């Protein structure tokens, strides 16, 4: 087996596992938000997630012979502010008034902005098929945000602000993805994941304390189980795998696989809550999936030989 083929399989395995766990987070977050306010839920989630990663981070820093003063603090602060604080603040606030499947679909539109930002910041080129995919996926996003909410808003007066908050979360994620690729930090995936999550959690806690209300905790065993799943598999593991995949593959093709998150979220939501997506959500999701497939079709990661040991 060639090194390129092996790296492609590793990259694909990482991104599939990460997107499945990310998809599960929408359902578990919706459950947790019945007991904890959005900002405190996000702050606690990533504080626990970061602490769970502390042993791996220490081992990884020791292997790389890194000291605290050697870390690129400014870049870590920027990534943490976008990837954890920005994404989770907007996403959790949005989930208060939208469904997990809708939120997952909108978060899957992340590659639309990644393509644009990657062209400007990273000088990544855009092929004709990728441009067609961009347009197709954009139409799907419009259907999800506009058409799905229009009929509902007429009856309920809801302006669809939850969907727009989730869209802002997606924009923060796109910015973090491109900047992370641009910074090209010489850190293992676990070191990067730990510090950006810890920084983001601290910022989220400050926001939650300033904006109120006071901190509350889960009240039932079921909600504690959802919180535990949200903190470890859906945060620590998912984000570590995401950064590892991003190190191997390009920002556009790696982000393109986020279209799988709505599928996983919808399947998990159906299994847990028996909640089916609407016809408009399905139509918009299919268009987004088709468009992002065209965006991500580049025969695997660009640099399959990049330091595979970095995600260990």
TAURMO-V246922 format. One record per run of one state. SS is the DSSP state (H for helix, E for strand, C for the rest). FROM is the first residue (numbers start at 1). LEN is the number of residues. If there is no record, write none. Layout:
ss/from/len
SS/FROM/LEN
SS/FROM/LEN
This chain:
ss/from/len
C/1/2
H/3/30
C/33/5
H/38/15
C/53/1
H/54/10
C/64/4
H/68/3
C/71/2
H/73/23
C/96/4
H/100/8
C/108/2
H/110/13
C/123/5
H/128/29
C/157/4
H/161/23
C/184/5
H/189/23
C/212/9
H/221/28
C/249/2
H/251/6
C/257/2
H/259/15
C/274/5
H/279/18
C/297/11
H/308/4
C/312/1
